Amino acid sequence: MAGPAVRRRGSGLFVLACLLPALVLFVLFMIVPTVNVFRMSFYTWSGFSPDMRFVGLDNFVRLLDDTQFVRAFQNTVALLVVVTVVTMGLGLFLAAIMTRQRLRGRTFYRFVLYVPSVLSVVVIAAIFSALFDQENGLINGTLRLLSLDGLRQVWLGDQDIVLWSLAIAMVWQSLGY
């Protein structure tokens, strides 16, 4: 009969054997390409020729001088902050409501809130494209029916509101988490 130390070691080997394939795949498909891309960022290279010329930090300096990159980076950070804060705040608020004992239909509401979390990005994009379409979208169509034509927008084509339109879609998708 095996003692506790032998069983513990056997259990550890079993856990290692179970984790090893995932760890190998993670290193192979995530860590190695990331390190390789970072290494390549110090070179200038066409991508096709074997000629790679070391340029050091020049690529990063050029990137920071590019106004389009800086604007895209600012938009990404703003979207990240807004979506995270709104999702967490609204999610906690809805979770507090859903945990009430006397809430009728609590299971249904939980299901409705969680469904967008399991939809693919393509489905989310199709839903919000249908909502935000300039001519035939549900939002602009509803505004037209209510004789509020002045409020109709080019939701995904106006630089001033596209970020907010994307934030709404992202919050809706992640709210169930």
N, C-alpha and C positions, 0 to 999 in steps of 0.2 A: 504494500500500500504506500503510495507516494505521500511525502510530507507536504506541509503548506508552502515551503520554499520552492519545491519542485513544481507545484501547481501554479504558483505565482509566476515563475519563470516561463512555464508553458503557456500561461494566459498572456503574458507579455509578448511572447513570440507570435501567438495567434493574432493579437492586435496589430503587431508590426507587419505580419503577413497580409492582413486585411488593408492596412493603410499604405503599404508600399506601392501597389499599382497606382493609386490615386496620386501619391507623392511624386512618383516618376513622371506621370503624365502632366502634373502641374509644373514641375521643373522644366520638362521638355517643351511644353506648349505655351507656358506663361513666362517663366523666369528667363530662359535662354533667349527667346525673341526680344524681350524687353531690354535685356543687357546688350544684345546685338544692335538694336535700334539706337540705344543710347551711345554705344561706341561709334556707330556710323554717323551720328550727328556731328562728330568732330571732323568729318571729311566732306569734301565736295566730290560728287560722283553722279554720273548721268543715270545710273541704274542698269545700264546695259554694257558699258565698256568695262574692261578690267582695271582701268586707270582710276585710282582713288588718290586724291591729294589731301593731305592733312592741312586743315585750316584752323584748328583749335576752336576758340570761342567765337570766331567770326560769324558763323551761322546764327548763333544766339543773339549777337549784336544786331545783325541785319533783321532778325525776327522782331526784336524790340523796337526797331526803327520803323517797322511796317505798321502804318495806322490801321489797316484792315485787321491785322492780327491782334493789335491792342484792343480794338473795338470788339472783336469776337471773343477775346479773353474776358473782357469786362462783362459782356452779355452772358457768358457762361457762368461767371462767378455770381452775377446778379440772379440768374435763373436758379442756380444751386442754392443760394441763400433763401430766396423767396419760397421756392418749392419746399425746402426742408422745414422752414419755420411754419409756413401755413399748414403743411401736411401734419407736422407734429402737433401743433395747436388744435387744429380741427379734429385730428384723429383722437387725441386725448379727450376732447370735449364729447365726441360721439361715443367713445368707449365708455365714458362715465354714464352717458344716457343709456347705452345698451346693457349695462350691468344692473340697471334698476330691476328689482324683482317684479314690479307690477306693470311693466311695459308689455302691452299686448302686441303680438306679432314680432317679438324680439328676434326669433330665429329667422324670420323672413327678412327683417332689416339687416341682420348680420350677413345673410346670404347676398343681398343686394349690394351692400358695401364691399364685400369681398370679391365679387365676380370680376370687376375691372382689374384686379390684381393678377388674375390668372389669364387674362386675354393677352394675345401677342401684340407687339408694337404695331404690326401691320393692321390689325383690327382696330386698335385705338386710333391710328392715323386715318383709317377709312371713316370711322365714326365722326371724328372731329373735322375731317374735310367736308363731310356732309353737313355738319352743323355750321361751319364757318364759310362755306362757299359764298362767293360774292353775289351771284345772281340767284341761285336756287337753294341756298342754304336755309336751314331751319330757323336760324336766328334772324337773318335779314328778311326771310319770308314772314315770320311772325311780326316783326316790326312793320313791314309793309301792310299786313292785315289790320294792324292796330292803328294805321295811319300815322305812324311815327317814322316816316321816311327820312327825316333829318338825322335819326340815330343810326341808320344803316352804315355799315363800315366795310372796308376791305380788310377783314380780320387778319388774314395771313399775308397781306401785301403792303400794309402800312407799317413803316419802321417804328412808329410811336406805340403801336399796340400789339405787334406780333409777339413780343416777348411775354406779354400778359396772356395772350391767347394760348401760347405754348405752356405757360405756367398752369393755366386752368386745366389743360389736358393732362399734364403730368401729375398734378395734385389729385385729379379724379382717379387716375390709374393707381396711384400709390396709397390712397386714403384707407383702403381696407387692411393694409398691413398694420 
